[in-house]
């Protein structure tokens, strides 16, 4: 007999249950929810259904081993934190050790003081912490245990002399530490120099932290210092150990031996005009087999880096430490020494080079029928650039491309056309956002900023490399050799829901049934083509996607719509590709220097590490670009430019300029006088008193008010109608005026008031801001 509920109160609505979960100080389970609403018997079945709907809608998400529920983008009840700073009041502030929500602010945790007799927490400490939510992305944390002692922290900054030593002002605009260097620890550094300092652990809780100058980088105003700041700030290694350099220098020109001779095949490299290392060469021809009508035979030859970098050698250990090469407007920080990266492992024209090549046969529909890997000896017929090849294809060949049109270039485009059609049928995620280019002279001075042109020649090489990467993953699977996959997960449901909610008023539809298909997102981008909001739609679709990582556990590649995918084509600049090369050598018995058991057993660790170094490189490259743009804009103070709002935060608006792609911040304090609420779902700042609205994607005109190349900080001021009337995107519905208020319905604090707990009684941090016009 079914047990029925005797509850007298109405069954709670979805909104009531969601509010209860989101307002709880800690994640809650179904038992706590049922108890709060007096639910028993069959009511629990209905509650389970309601919770599933809330999860599907992105209103809540699971935490703590999937058993507890909490607000989206919230931290679990127990989290690993890193102490980020000690503020001017002596409060200890920590951040989550990992936070992947790039479009959401990192939560801030106010740490409860340690018990007497235990050493105080210091910047850099990692702690396992129990959290209590306080609202507005802020938490109170109590230490469960310390996980590890912190190492010395390295900071880049400008040194300013003072009696008895010097103060160092960090180049990282996120750090406001006062750092003191005693005169005995200056290492000869002088006033105004750019320096790297080591901050030992266990520094004082109050007053300036004490440091030692570890490296002198020279004049901060010198153009070439710009990328150095980003390199050192991110901790990217720049010097190779002596043993690694000696091993690289000892490399010799390859001989044919047991290799397959590919020197008669007209392989060519196609890269950017500024490329210095060439690790892939391509060739295509019609497949003459009667069993494959309309098919193609492709060859992708990749530098045989594994031949020169055996596992666990000095070169290998340093390549693993770096993880990848890093590219800046004025320099490259390579994964391998120049003797290999620009020498023996670079497929330079007219010289013999060791390679691992893959023969691939595709049918008339672009489907891979079979593949064959060989260890070969090749000789590139030409070093071509994307511009050269595209101009030749457009009917304007030069002396280099003219003789190659019939035997090389036209067949490459023929195979590319078939692969492109296959890509379309597969339904990949297509987002073609403009890429900014910083043009500098030999001295490192910025001469201009523009947007990079993208041709079919770029896409041709991409399609050939994707097919080779698929062939590598497929071969390792067939041979049952563990593989380090490049995996890309499906978008988080809450992010997809936010995207749907934002774009629906503009007439775009993202069906819930299509969430698992990349083509659904590509359709949004295609619909926006040629419309005023084209770039906005592409940006929002990109933000909704998960981040690709390296892992031995294959979940497929969502963006490329591929069930298996591994990086094989760039072993000069990516360690992931080197592991795949060694796996292929072992699987196909192509030599004695294939993957060893200990390497295969470490693939999970390797994947985690190189996923980190990849993020580190992206951060450094982005930071350097910001500094170069600030250097360029520092000569444009007071000038006006048109742009669009490219980001909305609690502290202001980011604006990207139309002509150059340069961006900067409009501080909320510079907006007209009002109380501004940050509506995360509408991606807008909303003035509570006068109703001004500043929304993501809106057109604006700005004036450059400040630009600092050392910190990369660029500040804009809105001018024209947007300054006083606000800036919105036509067609979007007005934001819900109640959504930006805090969960108790109270107003939020004005700009300038410090949020967060205070001594003598902790309060909930305030999230609103008030502009001073």
LUMVO-211915 format. One record per residue (C-alpha): y, z, x. Coordinates in steps of 0.02 Angstrom, whole numbers, padded with zeros to 5 digits, always signed. Example, Ala and Ser with C-alpha at 12.3 -4.5 7.8 and 13.67 -1.06 7.14 Angstrom:
BEGIN
-00225+00390+00615 -00053+00357+00684 
# end
This chain:
BEGIN
+00000+00000+00000 +00168-00050+00069 +00285+00090+00114 +00456+00063+00035 +00626+00126+00089 +00707+00272-00003 +00876+00238+00079 +01020+00249-00045 +01154+00161+00062 +01165-00029+00069 +01072-00122+00205 +01195-00151+00350 +01270-00323+00377 +01251-00423+00538 +01430-00379+00584 +01398-00192+00561 +01242-00196+00669 +01329-00301+00802 +01478-00182+00804 +01363-00032+00823 +01272-00112+00972 +01432-00172+01056 +01523-00005+01034 +01382+00100+01105 +01415+00179+01274 +01242+00125+01333 +01117-00010+01279 +01021+00040+01122 +00848+00002+01053 +00788-00037+00877 +00743+00146+00851 +00923+00204+00880 +00990+00068+00766 +00868+00113+00627 +00913+00297+00644 +01100+00260+00638 +01084+00161+00475 +00944+00269+00400 +00820+00124+00397 +00635+00154+00363 +00481+00059+00304 +00508-00124+00265 +00691-00110+00314 +00634-00113+00496 +00559-00287+00470 +00725-00350+00402 +00815-00265+00548 +00703-00357+00672 +00748-00523+00590 +00933-00481+00591 +00928-00435+00777 +00845-00601+00818 +00986-00692+00727 +01117-00595+00825 +01029-00639+00988 +01018-00821+00940 +01204-00823+00896 +01248-00746+01065 +01327-00592+00983 +01213-00473+01080 +01090-00485+01225 +00940-00390+01290 +00948-00268+01434 +00834-00141+01522 +00672-00238+01528 +00710-00330+01364 +00691-00171+01261 +00874-00123+01241 +01019-00218+01162 +01200-00227+01217 +01358-00332+01208 +01350-00501+01298 +01399-00500+01481 +01380-00313+01490 +01293-00216+01627 +01124-00131+01606 +01122+00058+01586 +01056+00073+01765 +01131-00050+01890 +01149-00079+02077 +01333-00069+02125 +01436-00093+02281 +01587+00018+02310 +01735-00102+02314 +01887+00008+02344 +01965+00181+02346 +02127+00168+02248 +02293+00253+02283 +02243+00402+02174 +02080+00427+02269 +01974+00354+02129 +01815+00265+02187 +01793+00094+02106 +01631-00005+02114 +01574-00177+02059 +01401-00245+02016 +01306-00305+02169 +01272-00467+02073 +01380-00548+01940 +01343-00730+01896 +01467-00749+01753 +01594-00858+01845 +01707-00877+01693 +01709-00691+01652 +01798-00553+01749 +01686-00442+01856 +01661-00272+01772 +01745-00123+01855 +01655+00045+01869 +01747+00210+01896 +01628+00321+01994 +01611+00506+01950 +01641+00610+02110 +01485+00663+02204 +01426+00843+02197 +01488+00963+02330 +01393+00952+02492 +01357+00766+02476 +01461+00643+02579 +01591+00547+02481 +01559+00365+02437 +01646+00237+02545 +01687+00052+02530 +01529-00051+02555 +01404+00082+02496 +01265+00016+02385 +01213+00138+02249 +01092+00143+02103 +01202+00201+01961 +01188+00259+01780 +01327+00182+01676 +01423+00230+01522 +01530+00093+01446 +01713+00131+01417 +01774-00034+01344 +01866-00189+01409 +01733-00223+01540 +01751-00052+01620 +01620+00084+01646 +01598+00260+01709 +01461+00275+01840 +01355+00420+01904 +01257+00397+02065 +01068+00409+02047 +01037+00375+02231 +01110+00284+02379 +01015+00128+02427 +01072+00096+02605 +01204+00143+02731 +01347+00021+02737 +01380-00081+02892 +01549-00108+02969 +01657-00217+02857 +01746-00368+02931 +01918-00416+02869 +02035-00557+02920 +02220-00522+02916 +02391-00533+02997 +02433-00397+03122 +02604-00312+03117 +02651-00196+03260 +02711-00018+03228 +02728+00136+03338 +02559+00188+03405 +02468+00030+03352 +02479-00095+03209 +02445-00124+03026 +02335-00269+02970 +02375-00354+02805 +02218-00438+02735 +02217-00626+02706 +02105-00597+02555 +02223-00586+02407 +02096-00476+02316 +02112-00339+02447 +02261-00223+02454 +02195-00104+02587 +02311-00031+02718 +02220-00051+02882 +02279+00037+03040 +02230-00013+03217 +02265+00111+03357 +02349+00034+03509 +02192+00066+03613 +02091-00040+03490 +02208-00192+03484 +02107-00292+03612 +02269-00373+03670 +02320-00435+03497 +02507-00451+03471 +02627-00438+03326 +02606-00580+03200 +02434-00636+03258 +02291-00677+03144 +02147-00560+03186 +01973-00510+03132 +01949-00322+03122 +01795-00214+03102 +01809-00069+02980 +01676+00060+03027 +01588+00151+02884 +01642+00325+02834 +01829+00293+02835 +01957+00411+02756 +01973+00421+02568 +02163+00431+02579 +02289+00337+02683 +02262+00185+02794 +02086+00143+02848 +02059+00133+03036 +01992-00025+03117 +01960-00111+03283 +02014-00289+03325 +01853-00390+03349 +01927-00563+03370 +02097-00646+03392 +02120-00806+03293 +02297-00850+03348 +02452-00902+03252 +02426-00886+03063 +02555-01023+03036 +02455-01150+03137 +02375-01276+03018 +02204-01257+03097 +02203-01070+03059 +02183-01108+02874 +01997-01147+02876 +01966-01012+03009 +02025-00880+02886 +01900-00936+02754 +01759-00953+02881 +01781-00777+02950 +01820-00700+02781 +01653-00759+02713 +01559-00708+02871 +01498-00884+02912 +01422-00892+03087 +01517-01008+03204 +01437-00981+03375 +01258-01035+03414 +01149-00918+03519 +01118-00980+03695 +00931-01002+03664 +00964-01114+03512 +01086-01222+03609 +00965-01240+03754 +00825-01290+03635 +00936-01421+03552 +00992-01492+03721 +00810-01505+03777 +00768-01628+03637 +00718-01803+03692 +00724-01977+03617 +00573-02008+03505 +00431-02126+03551 +00319-02223+03433 +00153-02137+03474 +00061-02102+03310 +00216-02138+03205 +00229-02284+03084 +00344-02418+03155 +00485-02448+03031 +00605-02531+03153 +00580-02700+03072 +00636-02637+02901 +00824-02666+02871 +00863-02486+02827 +01049-02441+02814 +01147-02280+02796 +01285-02268+02663 +01402-02119+02678 +01584-02068+02666 +01707-02138+02792 +01730-01965+02869 +01543-01925+02886 +01481-01880+03060 +01296-01850+03030 +01181-01972+02941 +01017-01902+02880 +00963-02033+02752 +00937-02222+02755 +00884-02335+02612 +00800-02501+02576 +00740-02591+02418 +00645-02749+02375 +00556-02825+02226 +00376-02767+02208 +00271-02924+02226 +00117-02845+02148 +00061-02935+01988 +00012-02764+01921 +00195-02709+01921 +00300-02849+01843 +00486-02814+01859 +00451-02667+01973 +00530-02617+02138 +00477-02549+02306 +00600-02423+02380 +00604-02336+02549 +00706-02181+02585 +00698-02129+02768 +00756-01953+02815 +00789-01882+02988 +00634-01792+03054 +00719-01627+03089 +00553-01532+03084 +00503-01624+03244 +00647-01541+03337 +00656-01374+03243 +00482-01292+03235 +00461-01138+03127 +00517-00971+03202 +00595-01052+03355 +00773-01001+03409 +00842-01155+03322 +00746-01117+03163 +00801-00935+03156 +00983-00986+03176 +00967-01127+03048 +00893-01003+02924 +01034-00879+02958 +01164-01011+02920 +01066-01086+02776 +01173-01243+02767 +01320-01333+02844 +01495-01295+02781 +01626-01432+02762 +01814-01406+02776 +01958-01531+02780 +01980-01508+02968 +01805-01464+03030 +01620-01441+02996 +01523-01282+03032 +01350-01361+03056 +01180-01286+03022 +01114-01366+03183 +01199-01388+03353 +01293-01551+03382 +01159-01615+03502 +01046-01630+03349 +01164-01645+03198 +01269-01784+03274 +01140-01841+03401 +00950-01849+03396 +00935-01806+03210 +01075-01922+03153 +01017-02095+03098 +01149-02185+03200 +01142-02376+03200 +01049-02477+03331 +00953-02330+03408 +00775-02269+03381 +00763-02114+03274 +00617-02007+03215 +00604-02000+03026 +00497-01949+02879 +00501-02094+02757 +00439-02108+02579 +00384-02273+02503 +00408-02269+02314 +00353-02395+02185 +00441-02394+02016 +00403-02500+01864 +00526-02606+01763 +00578-02450+01667 +00620-02353+01825 +00470-02236+01813 +00393-02179+01978 +00217-02251+01986 +00162-02190+02157 +00231-02132+02323 +00175-02129+02504 +00252-02022+02643 +00241-02074+02826 +00307-02004+02988 +00396-02150+03066 +00512-02223+03197 +00661-02318+03125 +00818-02406+03182 +00965-02412+03062 +01033-02588+03040 +01209-02530+02995 +01318-02379+02961 +01405-02424+02798 +01531-02328+02692 +01537-02310+02503 +01701-02409+02497 +01629-02550+02603 +01473-02569+02497 +01569-02562+02333 +01696-02692+02391 +01553-02804+02446 +01469-02785+02277 +01636-02827+02195 +01642-02992+02290 +01740-02943+02445 +01615-02920+02587 +01675-02891+02765 +01598-02939+02931 +01472-02796+02921 +01419-02814+02739 +01425-03004+02722 +01260-03039+02814 +01177-02894+02721 +01217-02949+02544 +01057-03046+02505 +00928-02949+02606 +00995-02772+02580 +01142-02737+02464 +01096-02842+02311 +00917-02774+02305 +00984-02596+02320 +01093-02624+02166 +00947-02706+02075 +00838-02553+02097 +00988-02442+02057 +01012-02529+01890 +00832-02491+01840 +00846-02309+01896 +01009-02290+01799 +00926-02351+01639 +00784-02227+01667 +00909-02088+01691 +00991-02132+01525 +00825-02129+01434 +00781-01963+01515 +00941-01888+01445 +01019-01803+01596 +01176-01699+01596 +01321-01813+01644 +01482-01728+01697 +01596-01830+01809 +01744-01717+01847 +01874-01780+01971 +01856-01709+02147 +02013-01667+02244 +02037-01731+02421 +02149-01646+02549 +02218-01768+02677 +02263-01691+02845 +02318-01763+03012 +02244-01728+03184 +02347-01570+03200 +02278-01503+03036 +02440-01524+02939 +02420-01569+02756 +02489-01743+02721 +02441-01754+02540 +02320-01703+02403 +02236-01827+02288 +02082-01861+02184 +01928-01943+02258 +01875-02109+02186 +01694-02121+02131 +01600-02287+02137 +01431-02354+02089 +01391-02350+02275 +01398-02158+02265 +01285-02158+02113 +01164-02279+02197 +01131-02161+02341 +01118-02013+02221 +00983-02100+02118 +00883-02148+02272 +00892-01969+02338 +00843-01894+02169 +00689-02006+02162 +00640-01957+02340 +00661-01773+02297 +00550-01794+02144 +00419-01882+02252 +00420-01738+02376 +00396-01605+02241 +00260-01707+02158 +00166-01732+02322 +00168-01548+02366 +00106-01503+02192 -00034-01631+02203 -00087-01562+02373 -00073-01382+02309 +00050-01331+02445 +00182-01202+02392 +00351-01285+02369 +00529-01221+02373 +00596-01301+02214 +00775-01333+02166 +00776-01256+01992 +00909-01260+01858 +00883-01153+01703 +00936-01191+01526 +01109-01127+01475 +01122-00949+01415 +01129-00946+01224 +01288-00842+01221 +01377-00968+01333 +01318-01113+01226 +01377-01022+01070 +01549-00993+01149 +01558-01178+01191 +01509-01226+01014 +01638-01109+00938 +01776-01172+01052 +01746-01359+01025 +01703-01367+00841 +01886-01364+00783 +01915-01520+00890 +01778-01611+00795 +01635-01589+00919 +01464-01531+00862 +01330-01450+00968 +01179-01423+00857 +01080-01266+00888 +00922-01367+00889 +00993-01465+01038 +01026-01317+01150 +00873-01352+01256 +00920-01534+01289 +01045-01587+01423 +01081-01747+01324 +01164-01641+01189 +01294-01583+01314 +01315-01758+01387 +01351-01822+01213 +01499-01702+01201 +01569-01770+01365 +01543-01950+01308 +01630-01916+01142 +01782-01849+01234 +01798-02003+01347 +01975-02071+01339 +02040-01931+01229 +02175-01806+01282 +02050-01664+01292 +01925-01763+01400 +01940-01654+01555 +01945-01494+01451 +01780-01538+01365 +01697-01579+01532 +01759-01415+01608 +01696-01313+01460 +01526-01398+01463 +01512-01365+01649 +01557-01181+01627 +01419-01161+01498 +01284-01212+01622 +01174-01100+01728 +01183-01104+01918 +01050-01200+02013 +00952-01100+02144 +00802-01116+02261 +00638-01038+02208 +00449-01060+02234 +00428-01030+02047 +00457-01196+01959 +00552-01195+01793 +00612-01375+01809 +00787-01444+01828 +00881-01438+01663 +01031-01542+01716 +00926-01686+01785 +00798-01669+01644 +00658-01663+01772 +00499-01557+01763 +00491-01540+01954 +00624-01563+02087 +00643-01511+02271 +00772-01547+02404 +00702-01662+02538 +00842-01781+02587 +00965-01677+02692 +00872-01574+02822 +01017-01586+02947 +01128-01484+02832 +01011-01387+02714 +00873-01269+02766 +00784-01295+02599 +00748-01476+02646 +00677-01422+02814 +00549-01310+02727 +00499-01456+02614 +00478-01570+02766 +00363-01444+02849 +00264-01428+02687 +00240-01617+02680 +00186-01625+02863 +00054-01492+02825 -00001-01566+02659 -00021-01744+02726 -00081-01696+02901 +00063-01786+02984 +00066-01674+03137 +00036-01501+03207 +00212-01437+03167 +00191-01420+02979 +00220-01264+02874 +00128-01108+02932 +00050-00978+02818 +00184-00850+02859 +00321-00973+02812 +00239-01017+02647 +00219-00831+02610 +00407-00808+02635 +00467-00946+02517 +00534-00823+02388 +00634-00732+02521 +00693-00897+02596 +00746-00960+02426 +00847-00804+02388 +00933-00808+02558 +00982-00991+02557 +01041-00980+02376 +01160-00845+02441 +01217-00948+02591 +01249-01095+02476 +01361-00987+02365 +01446-00920+02522 +01483-01096+02583 +01553-01149+02414 +01665-00995+02411 +01728-01028+02588 +01760-01212+02554 +01852-01171+02392 +01955-01035+02478 +02004-01156+02617 +02055-01287+02490 +02163-01157+02402 +02249-01115+02566 +02278-01297+02611 +02351-01328+02439 +02463-01176+02460 +02520-01245+02628 +02563-01411+02546 +02651-01329+02399 +02750-01212+02513 +02861-01363+02549 +02882-01394+02362 +02958-01227+02309 +03068-01255+02156 +02991-01425+02116 +02921-01459+01942 +02752-01538+01903 +02651-01576+01747 +02479-01501+01724 +02357-01416+01607 +02303-01236+01584 +02136-01232+01676 +02095-01047+01659 +02148-00900+01552 +02129-00720+01612 +02196-00548+01567 +02321-00562+01710 +02388-00737+01681 +02358-00924+01667 +02287-01043+01796 +02367-01216+01792 +02294-01373+01872 +02420-01508+01917 +02387-01683+01847 +02426-01790+01998 +02342-01692+02137 +02219-01569+02059 +02309-01427+02149 +02311-01265+02050 +02402-01100+02044 +02430-00944+01939 +02563-00912+01809 +02569-00720+01812 +02573-00639+01642 +02729-00545+01696 +02824-00710+01701 +02785-00752+01519 +02916-00716+01384 +02930-00534+01334 +02787-00487+01218 +02620-00394+01210 +02482-00518+01257 +02301-00501+01204 +02167-00598+01297 +02053-00685+01171 +01899-00728+01276 +01815-00838+01145 +01973-00940+01110 +02014-00943+01297 +02192-00895+01256 +02330-00768+01281 +02405-00722+01113 +02575-00638+01094 +02556-00497+00970 +02738-00483+00920 +02801-00662+00918 +02636-00756+00903 +02655-00861+01059 +02491-00942+01109 +02440-01005+01281 +02270-01090+01272 +02149-01170+01394 +02176-01358+01408 +02356-01358+01344 +02484-01470+01430 +02622-01380+01524 +02762-01411+01648 +02775-01287+01791 +02892-01245+01933 +02820-01192+02101 +02887-01017+02132 +02781-00955+02279 +02647-01022+02398 +02567-00925+02540 +02445-01022+02653 +02376-00861+02731 +02313-00786+02568 +02298-00951+02473 +02403-00877+02335 +02507-01001+02235 +02618-00943+02093 +02694-01053+01958 +02821-01022+01821 +02812-01112+01654 +02963-01219+01611 +03013-01321+01460 +02952-01289+01283 +02790-01204+01339 +02888-01066+01425 +02965-01003+01263 +02859-01075+01123 +02685-01064+01198 +02559-01201+01236 +02412-01250+01126 +02286-01392+01111 +02316-01499+00955 +02174-01486+00831 +02112-01314+00879 +02114-01179+00746 +02224-01026+00776 +02128-00882+00858 +02072-00738+00750 +02215-00613+00769 +02097-00464+00760 +01972-00526+00888 +02076-00483+01042 +02105-00302+00987 +01995-00166+01056 +01841-00115+00957 +01927+00037+00880 +02068-00071+00811 +02197+00005+00926 +02334-00091+01016 +02318-00119+01202 +02427-00066+01346 +02581-00160+01407 +02587-00257+01568 +02619-00145+01716 +02528+00007+01650 +02379+00049+01757 +02214+00055+01664 +02064+00158+01706 +02020+00341+01717 +02147+00465+01782 +02126+00635+01858 +02124+00778+01736 +02049+00679+01592 +01971+00505+01588 +02038+00376+01467 +01980+00206+01412 +02061+00069+01518 +02187-00037+01427 +02159-00223+01420 +02314-00303+01345 +02463-00356+01450 +02647-00369+01420 +02749-00507+01498 +02923-00477+01566 +03029-00631+01537 
# end
